[in-house]
Amino acid sequence: MATYGYARVSTTDQDLALQKSALKAAGCTVIRAEKVTGTKLAGRTELRTLLDFIRAGDVLIVTRIDRLARSIGDLAGIVRELESKGAALKATEQPIDTSTAAGKAFLGMLGVFAEFETNIRKERQLEGIAKAKAEGVYKGRKPSIDVAAVRRLRDVDRLGPTEIAERLGIGRASVYRVLATNP
């Protein structure tokens, strides 16, 4: 039986030190950590490594359940995968232990609140963007493609879309979009 730790923060400027320290104190023999969003499982290579490696009798420990997943679906999928392998999930800051009925119940409740929090944050962000647009402050992301350069390479240098894309370091589909909207 081994005890593995998983630490995660969402952005590169956040620090993993507190989580790693708590996981070490909880007896984790291996700690995998990453700086990536928790709203989806895709791209979380360290978590995937742990889930692929974990065996019967092992325990996966996180500090809080929101470090593991931000949606009920993802959380349920992770727990099912652990249970199918005979492994358990525990949290250091919450009474979660999937090897007990009470721990499973508490896990379900926290998962609901984690997803609710994520949805509220998204709603607030969209409201802020809508307000900024209404006030003329929000202009969106600056264009990453120089339309004039695309036209010049087509009209003056007589290059095709593939050559234009290579010269400008952009995708060929982007060149076609520019040429379709800016003939």
DRENDO-1510 file (C-alpha; in Angstrom, 1 decimal, always signed):
<recs>
REC; n; res; u; v; w
REC; 1; MET; +0.0; +0.0; +0.0 .
REC; 2; ALA; +1.4; +3.4; -1.0 .
REC; 3; THR; +0.2; +6.9; -0.3 .
REC; 4; TYR; +0.4; +9.4; -3.2 .
REC; 5; GLY; -0.2; +13.1; -3.1 .
REC; 6; TYR; -1.6; +15.4; -5.8 .
REC; 7; ALA; -1.2; +19.2; -5.7 .
REC; 8; ARG; -2.6; +21.6; -8.2 .
REC; 9; VAL; -2.9; +25.4; -8.7 .
REC; 10; SER; -4.5; +27.1; -11.6 .
REC; 11; THR; -2.0; +29.7; -12.6 .
REC; 12; THR; +1.8; +29.8; -13.0 .
REC; 13; ASP; +2.1; +32.6; -10.5 .
REC; 14; GLN; +0.5; +30.6; -7.7 .
REC; 15; ASP; +2.6; +28.5; -5.3 .
REC; 16; LEU; +2.4; +24.8; -4.6 .
REC; 17; ALA; +4.5; +24.9; -1.5 .
REC; 18; LEU; +1.7; +24.8; +1.1 .
REC; 19; GLN; +0.0; +21.9; -0.6 .
REC; 20; LYS; +3.2; +19.9; -0.9 .
REC; 21; SER; +4.0; +20.5; +2.7 .
REC; 22; ALA; +0.6; +19.3; +3.9 .
REC; 23; LEU; +0.8; +16.2; +1.6 .
REC; 24; LYS; +4.3; +15.4; +3.0 .
REC; 25; ALA; +2.9; +15.8; +6.6 .
REC; 26; ALA; +0.1; +13.4; +5.6 .
REC; 27; GLY; +2.6; +10.7; +4.8 .
REC; 28; CYS; +2.7; +10.8; +1.0 .
REC; 29; THR; +5.6; +8.9; -0.4 .
REC; 30; VAL; +5.2; +10.4; -3.9 .
REC; 31; ILE; +3.8; +13.9; -4.7 .
REC; 32; ARG; +2.8; +14.9; -8.2 .
REC; 33; ALA; +2.1; +18.6; -8.8 .
REC; 34; GLU; +1.0; +20.8; -11.7 .
REC; 35; LYS; +0.0; +24.3; -12.6 .
REC; 36; VAL; -3.1; +23.9; -14.7 .
REC; 37; THR; -6.8; +24.6; -14.6 .
REC; 38; GLY; -9.0; +22.2; -12.6 .
REC; 39; THR; -12.1; +22.8; -14.7 .
REC; 40; LYS; -11.3; +20.0; -17.0 .
REC; 41; LEU; -9.2; +16.8; -16.9 .
REC; 42; ALA; -7.6; +17.3; -20.3 .
REC; 43; GLY; -4.0; +18.4; -20.0 .
REC; 44; ARG; -3.5; +17.3; -16.4 .
REC; 45; THR; -0.6; +14.9; -17.1 .
REC; 46; GLU; +0.5; +14.6; -13.5 .
REC; 47; LEU; -3.0; +13.5; -12.3 .
REC; 48; ARG; -3.2; +11.1; -15.2 .
REC; 49; THR; +0.1; +9.6; -14.3 .
REC; 50; LEU; -1.1; +9.0; -10.7 .
REC; 51; LEU; -4.4; +7.5; -11.8 .
REC; 52; ASP; -2.7; +5.2; -14.3 .
REC; 53; PHE; -0.1; +4.1; -11.7 .
REC; 54; ILE; -2.3; +3.7; -8.5 .
REC; 55; ARG; -3.0; +0.1; -7.4 .
REC; 56; ALA; -5.3; -1.7; -5.0 .
REC; 57; GLY; -4.8; -0.6; -1.4 .
REC; 58; ASP; -3.2; +2.7; -2.4 .
REC; 59; VAL; -4.5; +6.1; -1.3 .
REC; 60; LEU; -4.5; +9.3; -3.3 .
REC; 61; ILE; -4.4; +12.3; -1.0 .
REC; 62; VAL; -5.2; +15.9; -1.9 .
REC; 63; THR; -5.4; +18.9; +0.4 .
REC; 64; ARG; -8.9; +19.9; -0.7 .
REC; 65; ILE; -11.3; +18.4; -3.2 .
REC; 66; ASP; -11.2; +21.5; -5.4 .
REC; 67; ARG; -7.5; +20.8; -6.1 .
REC; 68; LEU; -8.7; +17.5; -7.7 .
REC; 69; ALA; -11.8; +18.6; -9.7 .
REC; 70; ARG; -14.1; +21.5; -10.2 .
REC; 71; SER; -17.1; +19.6; -11.7 .
REC; 72; ILE; -19.2; +16.8; -10.4 .
REC; 73; GLY; -18.7; +14.8; -13.5 .
REC; 74; ASP; -14.9; +14.9; -13.3 .
REC; 75; LEU; -14.9; +14.2; -9.6 .
REC; 76; ALA; -17.2; +11.3; -10.0 .
REC; 77; GLY; -15.1; +9.9; -12.8 .
REC; 78; ILE; -11.9; +10.1; -10.8 .
REC; 79; VAL; -13.5; +8.5; -7.7 .
REC; 80; ARG; -15.0; +5.7; -9.9 .
REC; 81; GLU; -11.6; +5.1; -11.5 .
REC; 82; LEU; -9.9; +4.9; -8.0 .
REC; 83; GLU; -12.6; +2.6; -6.7 .
REC; 84; SER; -12.4; +0.3; -9.7 .
REC; 85; LYS; -8.7; -0.1; -8.9 .
REC; 86; GLY; -9.4; -0.7; -5.2 .
REC; 87; ALA; -7.8; +2.6; -4.2 .
REC; 88; ALA; -9.2; +5.3; -1.9 .
REC; 89; LEU; -9.2; +9.1; -2.0 .
REC; 90; LYS; -8.6; +11.3; +1.1 .
REC; 91; ALA; -8.3; +15.0; +1.7 .
REC; 92; THR; -6.2; +16.6; +4.4 .
REC; 93; GLU; -8.4; +19.7; +5.0 .
REC; 94; GLN; -11.8; +18.0; +4.6 .
REC; 95; PRO; -13.3; +14.9; +6.2 .
REC; 96; ILE; -13.1; +13.0; +2.9 .
REC; 97; ASP; -12.2; +9.3; +2.8 .
REC; 98; THR; -13.8; +7.2; +0.1 .
REC; 99; SER; -13.2; +4.1; +2.0 .
REC; 100; THR; -16.0; +5.1; +4.4 .
REC; 101; ALA; -19.7; +5.8; +3.8 .
REC; 102; ALA; -19.5; +9.2; +5.6 .
REC; 103; GLY; -16.5; +10.2; +3.6 .
REC; 104; LYS; -18.2; +9.4; +0.4 .
REC; 105; ALA; -21.3; +11.4; +1.4 .
REC; 106; PHE; -19.2; +14.4; +2.3 .
REC; 107; LEU; -17.3; +14.1; -0.9 .
REC; 108; GLY; -20.5; +14.3; -2.9 .
REC; 109; MET; -21.7; +17.5; -1.0 .
REC; 110; LEU; -18.3; +19.2; -1.5 .
REC; 111; GLY; -18.3; +18.3; -5.2 .
REC; 112; VAL; -21.7; +20.1; -5.6 .
REC; 113; PHE; -20.4; +23.2; -3.9 .
REC; 114; ALA; -17.1; +23.2; -6.0 .
REC; 115; GLU; -19.1; +23.1; -9.2 .
REC; 116; PHE; -21.5; +25.8; -8.0 .
REC; 117; GLU; -18.6; +28.0; -7.1 .
REC; 118; THR; -17.1; +27.6; -10.6 .
REC; 119; ASN; -20.4; +28.4; -12.3 .
REC; 120; ILE; -20.9; +31.5; -10.2 .
REC; 121; ARG; -17.3; +32.7; -11.1 .
REC; 122; LYS; -18.1; +32.2; -14.8 .
REC; 123; GLU; -21.3; +34.1; -14.5 .
REC; 124; ARG; -19.6; +37.0; -12.7 .
REC; 125; GLN; -16.9; +37.1; -15.4 .
REC; 126; LEU; -19.5; +37.2; -18.2 .
REC; 127; GLU; -21.4; +39.9; -16.4 .
REC; 128; GLY; -18.1; +42.0; -16.1 .
REC; 129; ILE; -17.3; +41.5; -19.8 .
REC; 130; ALA; -20.9; +42.5; -20.8 .
REC; 131; LYS; -20.6; +45.6; -18.7 .
REC; 132; ALA; -17.2; +46.6; -20.1 .
REC; 133; LYS; -18.5; +46.1; -23.6 .
REC; 134; ALA; -21.6; +48.3; -22.9 .
REC; 135; GLU; -19.2; +51.0; -21.6 .
REC; 136; GLY; -17.0; +50.6; -24.6 .
REC; 137; VAL; -14.0; +49.6; -22.5 .
REC; 138; TYR; -13.8; +45.9; -23.6 .
REC; 139; LYS; -12.4; +45.5; -27.1 .
REC; 140; GLY; -11.5; +41.9; -26.9 .
REC; 141; ARG; -8.1; +40.4; -27.7 .
REC; 142; LYS; -5.9; +42.3; -30.0 .
REC; 143; PRO; -5.6; +40.8; -33.5 .
REC; 144; SER; -2.7; +38.3; -33.7 .
REC; 145; ILE; -2.7; +38.3; -37.5 .
REC; 146; ASP; -1.5; +41.2; -39.6 .
REC; 147; VAL; -4.2; +41.5; -42.3 .
REC; 148; ALA; -2.2; +44.0; -44.3 .
REC; 149; ALA; +0.8; +41.6; -44.4 .
REC; 150; VAL; -1.4; +38.7; -45.6 .
REC; 151; ARG; -2.8; +40.9; -48.4 .
REC; 152; ARG; +0.6; +42.2; -49.4 .
REC; 153; LEU; +2.1; +38.7; -49.6 .
REC; 154; ARG; -0.9; +37.6; -51.7 .
REC; 155; ASP; -1.2; +40.7; -54.0 .
REC; 156; VAL; +2.4; +42.0; -54.3 .
REC; 157; ASP; +4.5; +38.9; -53.7 .
REC; 158; ARG; +1.9; +36.6; -55.4 .
REC; 159; LEU; +2.2; +33.9; -52.7 .
REC; 160; GLY; -0.4; +31.2; -52.0 .
REC; 161; PRO; -2.1; +30.6; -48.6 .
REC; 162; THR; +0.4; +27.9; -47.6 .
REC; 163; GLU; +3.4; +30.1; -48.3 .
REC; 164; ILE; +1.8; +33.1; -46.5 .
REC; 165; ALA; +1.0; +31.0; -43.5 .
REC; 166; GLU; +4.6; +29.7; -43.3 .
REC; 167; ARG; +6.1; +33.2; -43.7 .
REC; 168; LEU; +3.9; +34.7; -41.0 .
REC; 169; GLY; +4.0; +31.7; -38.7 .
REC; 170; ILE; +0.2; +31.4; -38.6 .
REC; 171; GLY; -2.2; +28.6; -39.6 .
REC; 172; ARG; -3.3; +28.2; -43.2 .
REC; 173; ALA; -6.9; +28.3; -42.1 .
REC; 174; SER; -6.3; +31.7; -40.6 .
REC; 175; VAL; -5.0; +32.9; -44.0 .
REC; 176; TYR; -8.1; +31.7; -45.7 .
REC; 177; ARG; -10.3; +33.4; -43.1 .
REC; 178; VAL; -8.5; +36.7; -43.6 .
REC; 179; LEU; -8.7; +36.5; -47.4 .
REC; 180; ALA; -12.4; +35.6; -47.3 .
REC; 181; THR; -13.3; +38.5; -45.0 .
REC; 182; ASN; -10.8; +41.0; -46.5 .
REC; 183; PRO; -10.8; +40.3; -50.3 .
</recs>
